[in-house]
Amino acid sequence: MRTLLMLLAGLTLVACTHRSKPVTPALTPLVDVQSLVPDLHVDMRYFGTNNFVGTRIDGYEANKCLLQAPVANALAAVERRLRAESKRLLIFDCYRPKRAVAHFMRWARDLDDQATKPAYYPNLDKSVLVPDYIAEQSGHSRADTVDLAIMTCQSVDDINTCTMLDFGTPFDFFDPLANTDSDKVSAQSRTNRQALVDAMAAAGFRNYPLEWWHFTLNDPEHPGPARDEPVQ
């Protein structure tokens, strides 16, 4: 009898342990925004070498803008509205795997590597770039954040007629000049920044004040999980 009771107790413990084990929800597939807007102009800077690290970043294996479905649909809506004004979006970054963020952190900790300082952070010491300019945990890894600019076009159907508006600094320029409301840039640059903020806000995106190019669309109460599958 004692043996039987011990066996039943063990089975009960196993059953309770099984029931209490947390269940990790499956990650929903990301959407390639070019499946919604085939000629969306995507220039994923971390897929190439034209970025502040100076090399292709871990996890970027294709020039694709991947996002959660609601974010992708909202971005496509922004593109459609802009085209009615002879403008288009220029996409610099979308979903960013966690391994890419880790690559950024390795670069940031290597204070001897100053190769890109003249182009990307001429007025700041590299040691201060984290966390304001380079985050140890990025919203991009939740696939709800995009980096982008606006182009003006003679013909929205011909990307060769499109030119990026003047935003006062390049993309990924680590400096207070890149703050969205900086009063140190020209009046035209401020106007262009506000036009970008307004266009994105109309679709529900909010701007990160330190970077005029950075926008997020998510539920602050229930943000999605950070992901690490590569961009393919």
N, C-alpha and C positions, 0 to 999 in steps of 0.2 A: 504493500500500500504506500509506504514511504517513497519507494522508487517511482511509483506512478504519479504521486503528488509532485515530486521534483521534476518529472518529465513535463507534466502539465504546466507547472510554473515556468519552466524554460520556454515552452512553446508560446505561452502568453507574453513573456518578455520579448521574444523575437517578433511576435505579431505587433506589439506596441511600438517597438523600435522601428519596424518597417513602416507603420502608419505615421510615425512622427518625423521620418526622414524628409527634409525639405525637398520640394520638387522644383527644379530649375526649368522655367518655361523655355520652350524652343525659340530660338531667334527667328524672327520673321525675315523672309528674303528681302534684300535691298533692291531698290528700283534704279535702273540706269536711266537718268533723266533724258538721255538721248533717245530712249524708246518712246518718250512723250513728245520731245522736240528734236527730231532727227538731226537738224543742222544747228543745234545749240553749240555755241563756240566754247569749247572746253580746252583750257591750257593748264593742265594739272602741273603746277610748278615742281612738286616733289616727285614726279615721274621722271623728270630730267635733272639737269645740273644747274638750271637757272633759279637758284634758291639760296637762302642764307647759309646752308651747310656746304653748298658747292658740289654736291653729289646726289645721285638718286637715293631716295629715302627708303628704308626697309618697309616692305609691305605694299609699295606702289609698283604693280606689275602691268598696268594698263593706264591709258589716258582716258579714264572714265569718271564721271560724276555719279557716285552711288549715294542714295539717301533712303531714309524710311519713306514709305509710300505717301503719307500725308505731306511730308516735306517736299518730296519730288513734285507732287501735284501743285503745291503752292508756288514752287519755283517756276514751274511751267506756266502758271497763270501770270506771274510777273513778266516773263518773257513775252507772252502774248500781248499784254497791255503796252509794254514798251514799243513793240513793233508798230503799233498804231501811231506812235509818235516818231517813227523813223529812228528808233534806237533798239539796241540789243544788249544782252548781258555778255560779259566776259568772265568765265568761271576759272578761278585759280585753285580752289580746293573744296572738297566735299567730305565724304566719309574718310576718316583717317584711322587706320588700324593702331592698336595700342603699341605694337612693335615700332611703329613710326615715331610715336611720342618718346619711346625709350631711346631711339636713335637721336632725337633732338636733345634729350637729357645728356647723353654721352658727349655730344658736341659741346653743349653748354658748359659741362664740367672741365673740358679741355681748354683751359685758359691760354695755352700756348698757341692754339689754332686761331689766328687773327686774320686769315686770308680774306674773309668777306667783310671785314669791318668797314672799309671805305664805302662800300655800296649799301650796307644794311644797318649799321649802327655806328656811324662816324662820330657821334657826339656822346655816346654812352660807353661805360666800361662793360665788357662782356659779363662780368660777375653779377651785374644787376638785371640781366635780361629775364631771369626766372624770379618770381612767377608772373609779373605783370605782362610780359610780352611772349614768353614761352611757358605754357602751363604744364605742370607735371601730370595732370589729368585733363584731357581735352574734351570739350563738347563735341568736337568733330568725331570722336570715337563712338559716340552714340548715334551718329548719322543723322543728326538734326541741325547741323551747323554748316554754313557755307561761307567761303571767301570769294568776293566777286567785285566787279566794277561795271560801269555802263559805257557802251560805245555809241557814238552817233554815226549814222549811215546815210550815204546818198541813196542806196538801195538796200533795204533790209534783206533782200534775197541774194545779195552778193557780198560775202564777208570781206572781200578785197576793197570795198568802198567804205568800210567801217573803221573808225578811229576811236581809241579810248579817250574819254573826257579827261580833262586835267583835274586831278584830285589833290594836287599839292605835294604829294609824295608818291613813290612807287609802292607797290604791294609789299608787305612784310618789312616796311621801313620801321625799325625799332627806335622810336623817338617821339617826344611829345608833339612834334609837328603832325604825327599821324592820328592824334586824338581827334575824334570826329568833329568836335566843336572848337578846335584850335583857332585862335584869332591871329595866328602868325602866318597863315597862308593867305593867298590872294582872295579877293571877294568872289571871283569866278570859281575858284576851287571850293569855297564854302558853299556856293550855290549848287555846285555839282554834287557835293557830299549830301546836302539836304535833299536833292532830287533822288539820290540813291536811297536814303533813309525813308523818304516818303513812298517810293515805289515798293520797297520791301515791306514797310509797315502796312500797306494796303492789303497784303496777303498774310499778315499776321506775324511777320518776322520782327525781332527786336535787335537793335545794334549793340555791340560791345563798345563802350565809349572810348576806349583807348585805341581802337583800330577802325577806321572808317569803312573798311572792306568786310568786316566780320559780322555775321547775322545768324541768329538762332530762332528756330521755330520748334518749341516743345512745350510740354506740360510741366511747369516747375515743380508741381506736387508729385508727379510720377514720371521722372525722366527715364528714358530707355537705358538699357544696360550698355556699358562700354564693350566694344567688340574688338576682335583681333584677326578676323579672316582677311587675307590680302585683297587688294583691289585687282581684280582679274577681268 
